[in-house]
Amino acid sequence: MAQSGTSIVLVTHHLPDIIPEIDRVILIKNGQVLRDGPKREMLTSAALSEVFVTEAEVVERNGYYQLW
């Protein structure tokens, strides 16, 4: 569906759920939008460390993300 241009709203804490076709990510913390923008800019170690209030390491491979 995403490849055909259909908009999808996905709510998840699980980064591997965020498929390569998803372009925009909104990070929410304490019910408030913390960051909103392109996936590559939002899914960083610094941004997710801020959201989860713990050290986070993000690895991207072929458009898929993993959080350690």
N, C-alpha and C positions, 0 to 999 in steps of 0.2 A: 504494500500500500504506500509506504513512504517513497519508494522509487517512482511511483506513478504520480507523485506530487500531492498526495492527500496529506493534510495536516494531521499530526498525531500528538496527543498530549499524554506524556508518560510521567508518572510519579514514582520515583524509586530511590533507594539508598544503595542500590547494587549497580556499580558502574558498568559491568559487562552487559547489562540490559540496554545501554545506550548504543544503538547500532550506528554504523558509519553514516547512514543517510540523515541522521538527526544533526541539524546545523546549529540550533540555538539551545542554550542551557540556562536555566534560571536556578540560582542557588538560594535556598531559603534557610534562615536561622531564626529560631524563636518566633516563627510566624511572620517574619518580615523578609522582604526581598533583600538579600545581601549583595548579590551580583546578578547581572543579566547580560548575556552577550554570546558571541560565537563559542562553540564547544571547545575549540582549541585554547581559547583564552580563559574559560571558566574551569576546565578540568585540569587544574595544575596542583602540584603539591602544596603550594602556599595557600591557594584558595580553599582547598578541601581541608587543610589543617585548621584554617580559621572556622570553617563550618562545623567540623567535628570536635574542635577544641582539643586536638591531640596531633602529634606528628603523623603526617600522612605522606606516603610516597606513591605517586601516580606514574604508571607506565602505559604508553600508547604503542600499539603494534597493529599496523594495517587498518587503522580507523577504529579499533576496539581499545577500550581503556580498562585497566585493572588497578585496584587500590590496595596498597600494602600498609 
